[in-house]
């Protein structure tokens, strides 16, 4: 789909209109500065995004189905396809449905209630407990997932094919280990590491990372493994963004969510 950019258009507004995310639009159109788009230009709207609960009943060729551990040499601890529970968030911790909806105003009440236990448990598991930490974490989730609208990258993942730095050494790894979860876990190495840490066989069942009971845990695992709690606590939101994004794509949009979260929490 092609959108003709008009005066007053923003990537954030267009992402909401077409049901995608700012980062996905920027990636699909090779936009270096998401805050600068030019009227009269054509914008490619990515398609093929797998929405939670609407993925094909059978996986594409070479793509495992869904289920449950793994770093090199590890033995899967579980293979069931049902929810995988992390630690339960202590009473009084985390965020409320009302707070979550104020931070992400386009999030439906039903989806907020569905996702909230998974978010709070994931934050508890990763030690995301202070106001600054929660605000930064939720702001990054909001931007990366289009306000928790999507749990899988729009693009096919073919751009990651052959990326040895991501551990994608086998044919089809780019698509197989495309971005999933609210922070878009990407690459065989990350799926393997997250899988072992969480006790879920994500290397053999990568599509599980798009399910909310696993996706929020992989996001929290990534956050903790990159040492983002200390950066968030010190207020260094810019560096948090760089470690998640690899650069500063969508920084203004992320900052808006962050400021809103700080005022709400």
C-alpha positions as CSV (number, residue, x, y, z in Angstrom):
1,X,0.0,0.0,0.0
2,X,1.2,3.5,-0.8
3,X,0.4,6.7,1.0
4,X,1.0,10.1,-0.5
5,X,2.4,12.2,2.2
6,X,0.4,15.4,2.8
7,X,1.2,18.6,4.7
8,X,0.7,17.9,8.4
9,X,1.2,14.2,8.2
10,X,3.4,12.6,10.9
11,X,4.7,9.0,11.1
12,X,3.1,8.6,14.4
13,X,-0.4,9.6,13.1
14,X,0.1,7.5,10.0
15,X,1.2,4.5,12.1
16,X,-2.1,4.7,14.0
17,X,-4.1,5.2,10.9
18,X,-2.7,2.1,9.1
19,X,-2.3,-0.1,12.2
20,X,1.4,-0.3,12.3
21,X,4.3,1.3,14.3
22,X,6.6,4.3,13.7
23,X,9.7,2.1,13.7
24,X,8.1,-0.2,11.1
25,X,7.3,2.7,8.8
26,X,10.7,4.1,9.2
27,X,12.3,0.8,8.4
28,X,10.2,0.1,5.4
29,X,10.9,3.5,3.9
30,X,14.6,3.8,5.0
31,X,13.7,7.0,7.0
32,X,16.6,8.1,9.1
33,X,14.7,10.8,11.0
34,X,11.1,9.7,11.8
35,X,10.4,13.3,12.8
36,X,11.0,14.6,9.3
37,X,8.8,13.4,6.3
38,X,8.3,15.5,3.2
39,X,4.9,16.4,1.7
40,X,4.4,15.0,-1.8
41,X,6.6,12.0,-1.3
42,X,5.2,8.4,-1.4
43,X,5.3,6.3,1.7
44,X,5.2,2.5,1.6
45,X,2.8,1.0,4.1
46,X,4.2,-2.4,5.1
47,X,1.8,-5.4,5.0
48,X,1.9,-8.9,6.2
49,X,2.1,-8.0,9.8
50,X,1.1,-10.9,12.1
51,X,-1.3,-9.7,14.7
52,X,-1.6,-11.6,18.0
53,X,-4.2,-14.2,17.7
54,X,-4.4,-13.9,13.9
55,X,-1.2,-15.8,12.9
56,X,-1.6,-18.7,10.4
57,X,-2.7,-22.1,11.9
58,X,0.4,-23.6,10.3
59,X,3.8,-22.0,10.2
60,X,5.5,-21.1,6.8
61,X,8.0,-23.6,5.5
62,X,11.1,-23.7,7.7
63,X,9.2,-21.8,10.5
64,X,8.6,-23.9,13.6
65,X,5.1,-23.8,15.2
66,X,4.6,-22.6,18.7
67,X,5.6,-24.0,22.1
68,X,8.3,-23.8,24.8
69,X,14.5,-23.5,26.3
70,X,17.8,-23.1,24.8
71,X,21.4,-21.8,24.6
72,X,24.0,-24.0,23.0
73,X,23.9,-27.5,24.4
74,X,20.9,-26.9,26.7
75,X,18.0,-29.3,27.0
76,X,14.5,-27.8,26.5
77,X,12.8,-27.7,29.9
78,X,9.3,-27.7,28.5
79,X,7.6,-28.3,25.2
80,X,4.0,-27.4,25.9
81,X,2.2,-24.7,23.8
82,X,0.2,-23.3,26.7
83,X,1.1,-20.2,28.7
84,X,4.5,-20.1,30.4
85,X,4.2,-18.4,33.7
86,X,7.0,-16.2,35.2
87,X,7.1,-15.0,38.8
88,X,3.9,-13.4,40.0
89,X,4.2,-9.6,40.6
90,X,3.9,-8.7,44.3
91,X,0.7,-7.0,45.4
92,X,0.9,-3.3,45.0
93,X,3.8,-3.3,42.5
94,X,3.6,-2.7,38.7
95,X,1.0,-0.5,37.1
96,X,-2.8,-0.4,36.9
97,X,-5.1,-0.7,33.9
98,X,-5.9,3.0,34.3
99,X,-2.2,4.0,34.3
100,X,-1.4,1.8,31.3
101,X,-4.3,3.3,29.2
102,X,-3.2,6.9,30.1
103,X,0.3,6.1,28.9
104,X,-1.0,4.4,25.8
105,X,-4.3,6.2,25.0
106,X,-5.1,4.1,21.9
107,X,-4.9,0.8,23.9
108,X,-8.3,-0.7,24.3
109,X,-9.6,-1.6,27.8
110,X,-9.9,-5.2,26.8
111,X,-6.4,-5.4,25.6
112,X,-5.0,-3.5,28.6
113,X,-6.7,-6.0,30.9
114,X,-5.4,-8.9,28.9
115,X,-1.8,-7.7,28.8
116,X,-1.5,-6.1,32.3
117,X,-0.8,-9.3,34.3
118,X,1.9,-10.3,31.8
119,X,3.5,-6.8,31.9
120,X,3.5,-6.6,35.7
121,X,4.9,-10.1,36.1
122,X,7.6,-9.4,33.5
123,X,8.6,-6.1,35.2
124,X,8.8,-7.9,38.5
125,X,11.0,-10.7,37.0
126,X,13.4,-8.1,35.6
127,X,13.5,-5.9,38.7
128,X,11.8,-3.0,36.9
129,X,10.3,-1.5,40.0
130,X,10.9,2.2,40.4
131,X,9.0,5.0,38.7
132,X,11.8,5.9,36.4
133,X,12.4,2.3,35.4
134,X,8.8,1.6,34.7
135,X,8.3,4.8,32.8
136,X,11.2,4.1,30.5
137,X,10.3,0.5,30.0
138,X,6.6,1.2,29.1
139,X,7.6,4.1,26.8
140,X,9.9,1.8,24.8
141,X,7.2,-0.9,24.6
142,X,4.6,1.7,23.5
143,X,6.8,2.9,20.6
144,X,8.1,-0.4,19.5
145,X,4.7,-2.1,19.4
146,X,2.4,0.7,18.4
147,X,0.9,1.0,21.9
148,X,0.9,-2.8,22.3
149,X,-1.0,-3.2,19.0
150,X,1.4,-5.6,17.5
151,X,3.7,-8.3,18.7
152,X,5.5,-9.2,15.5
153,X,7.6,-7.2,13.1
154,X,5.8,-6.1,9.9
155,X,8.7,-6.9,7.6
156,X,9.3,-10.4,6.5
157,X,12.6,-10.6,8.2
158,X,14.5,-11.4,5.0
159,X,16.7,-8.3,5.7
160,X,18.3,-10.3,8.6
161,X,19.2,-13.3,6.4
162,X,22.9,-14.1,6.8
163,X,23.4,-11.7,9.7
164,X,26.1,-13.7,11.5
165,X,26.2,-11.0,14.2
166,X,22.7,-12.0,15.1
167,X,23.6,-15.7,14.9
168,X,21.6,-16.2,11.7
169,X,23.8,-18.8,10.0
170,X,21.2,-21.2,8.6
171,X,19.0,-20.7,5.5
172,X,15.7,-19.1,6.5
173,X,17.0,-17.7,9.8
174,X,16.2,-14.1,8.9
175,X,12.5,-14.9,8.6
176,X,12.5,-17.5,11.3
177,X,14.0,-15.2,13.9
178,X,12.4,-11.9,12.8
179,X,11.5,-9.3,15.5
180,X,8.8,-10.6,17.9
181,X,7.5,-9.4,21.2
182,X,6.9,-5.8,22.2
183,X,10.6,-4.9,21.9
184,X,11.1,-7.2,18.9
185,X,13.5,-9.9,19.9
186,X,15.6,-10.5,16.8
187,X,18.1,-13.1,15.6
188,X,18.9,-16.7,16.5
189,X,21.4,-15.7,19.2
190,X,18.9,-13.6,21.1
191,X,16.1,-16.2,20.8
192,X,18.5,-18.8,22.1
193,X,19.7,-16.7,25.0
194,X,16.3,-15.5,26.0
195,X,15.0,-19.1,25.8
196,X,17.5,-20.4,28.2
197,X,17.1,-17.6,30.6
198,X,13.3,-18.0,30.6
199,X,13.1,-21.8,30.3
200,X,11.3,-21.7,27.0
201,X,12.6,-23.3,23.8
202,X,12.4,-20.2,21.6
203,X,15.1,-21.4,19.2
204,X,13.0,-24.3,18.1
205,X,9.7,-22.5,18.6
206,X,10.4,-18.8,17.8
207,X,6.8,-17.8,17.2
208,X,6.1,-18.2,20.9
209,X,7.9,-14.9,21.4
210,X,4.9,-13.2,19.8
211,X,2.5,-14.6,22.5
212,X,1.9,-12.2,25.4
213,X,2.7,-14.7,28.1
214,X,6.2,-15.0,26.6
215,X,6.7,-11.8,24.6
216,X,6.6,-9.4,27.6
217,X,9.1,-11.7,29.4
218,X,11.5,-11.6,26.4
219,X,11.2,-7.8,26.5
220,X,12.0,-7.7,30.2
221,X,14.9,-10.2,29.7
222,X,16.4,-8.0,26.9
223,X,16.0,-5.0,29.2
224,X,17.7,-6.6,32.2
225,X,20.4,-8.3,30.1
226,X,21.4,-4.9,28.6
227,X,21.7,-3.2,32.0
228,X,18.9,-0.8,31.2
229,X,17.5,-0.5,34.7
230,X,20.5,1.6,35.9
231,X,20.3,3.8,32.8
232,X,16.6,4.3,33.3
233,X,17.0,5.1,37.0
234,X,19.5,7.8,36.2
235,X,17.1,9.3,33.6
236,X,19.4,8.5,30.6
237,X,16.5,7.8,28.3
238,X,18.5,8.6,25.2
239,X,21.0,5.8,25.9
240,X,18.2,3.4,26.8
241,X,16.8,4.1,23.3
242,X,20.2,3.6,21.6
243,X,20.7,0.2,23.3
244,X,17.2,-0.9,22.2
245,X,17.1,0.6,18.7
246,X,20.8,0.6,17.8
247,X,20.3,4.4,17.1
248,X,17.8,7.0,17.9
249,X,15.0,6.3,15.4
250,X,11.7,7.6,16.8
251,X,13.3,9.3,19.8
252,X,10.8,12.1,19.8
253,X,7.9,9.7,19.8
254,X,9.5,7.5,22.5
255,X,10.1,10.7,24.6
256,X,6.5,11.6,24.5
257,X,5.5,8.3,25.9
258,X,8.2,8.6,28.5
259,X,7.1,12.0,29.6
260,X,3.5,10.9,29.8
261,X,4.5,7.8,31.8
262,X,6.4,9.9,34.3
263,X,3.4,12.1,34.8
264,X,1.1,9.1,35.3
265,X,3.1,6.8,37.5
